[in-house]
Amino acid sequence: MKAPQPHDAPATQSRAVFFDRDGVLIEEKHYLHRVEEVVLFPGAGRALRRLQDAGFKLFVVTNQSGVGRGYYTMADVDKVHACLTGELARDGVRFEKIYVAPEAPDQPSCGRKPSPQFLLEARDEFGLDLSQSYLVGDKLIDLECGWNAGVKHCLLVRTGYGAELERRQPGELKTAMVVDNLTAVTDWILTHR
């Protein structure tokens, strides 16, 4: 008699790295919305490519309150993202998805960080294991987003607002790993995964 066969086993879940945009991938500019102001941090493409080659899916999660405040439009945001993805594509980097919360802080929003909503959506859409995934940001709300979603580790980069946060509110960083830049992020993740 043939032994009963188990039901289809669930597919292996993927690991991911979620990145804030401004101050993490590109230089912080006050309400950035013009393509000519997009400046990638040195080594960003190579660092992201190493993570991608190691099997991580890459995502961007960004609050863009300038839209909700009426300073610029979602079309402007889309142009900046087209520029960003085009520049990174030169290094073979591909984001699975870019999540944008366009609301101002005083407007209702499901996705605005520190809400974990976009990470949970990515988990469901892309079959991610958040407990084996990472979030990289330069603000406390970025870290809180990752903690709220249950990621394995949150990393604070000293670029953007990160160094100021580390200096002014070190007690708020809890379990976050603090590193200098995206190259250090990649080195740390690939060493500690």
C-alpha positions, 0 to 999 in steps of 0.5 A, a space after each residue: 500500500 502506498 504511503 499517503 503523500 503530504 500536501 504541497 509544502 509551502 514554497 520557501 519564503 524569500 528574504 528582503 531588505 527594505 530601504 528608506 529612500 532619502 538620506 539612505 539611497 540618495 542624498 537628503 534634499 529638502 522635499 526632493 522632487 526634481 530629477 536633477 537633484 537626485 544624487 546616489 550615495 557613492 557605492 550604492 549600486 555595488 552594495 545593493 547588487 551584492 545583496 541582490 546577488 546573495 538572494 535578497 529581494 530589494 524594496 523601497 519604502 518612503 514617506 513623501 509628505 510633500 505630495 500631501 502638503 501640496 509641494 509636488 505631485 505623485 508624477 514628480 515622485 514617479 520621475 524621481 523613482 524612474 531616475 533612481 531605478 535607471 541609475 541603479 539598473 546600470 549596476 544590475 540592481 532591481 527593486 521588486 517594488 517601491 512603496 510610497 506614502 504620499 500623505 502629510 503627517 496630519 492626514 490619515 494614512 495606512 502606509 506612512 511609516 512607522 506603520 508596518 503596512 507596506 512591509 506586510 503587503 510586501 510579505 503577502 505579495 512576494 512571499 517574504 519571511 519578515 523574520 529573516 528580512 532587514 530594514 535600513 533607514 536614517 530616521 527613528 520612524 524607519 526603525 519603528 516601521 521595521 520593528 513593528 513589522 517584526 523584521 530580523 534587524 533594523 539598521 540605521 545609516 549615519 548618512 541623511 539624518 542618521 548621525 544626528 539621531 544617533 547623537 541626540 537620541 541614542 536610547 531610542 535606537 534599542 536593538 538597531 545596528 548603526 553603520 556608516 553607509 550602504 556598503 557597511 549595511 551590506 557587509 553587516 547583513 552578509 556577515 550576520 544573516 
